[in-house]
């Protein structure tokens, strides 16, 4: 069965990036919490 791709809103991306910048949790912890790949978090973090 094919899994549909998720469309992440800019608001959600900003929320995750700001949490990554605060460094309260590791990238791995955030990736697990938000069900994202660590590379996605690092990319959004670098944009902010």
Secondary structure as GFF3:
##gff-version 3
##sequence-region A 1 48
A	DSSP	alpha_helix	10	22	.	.	.	ID=ss1
A	DSSP	alpha_helix	27	34	.	.	.	ID=ss2
A	DSSP	alpha_helix	38	47	.	.	.	ID=ss3
###
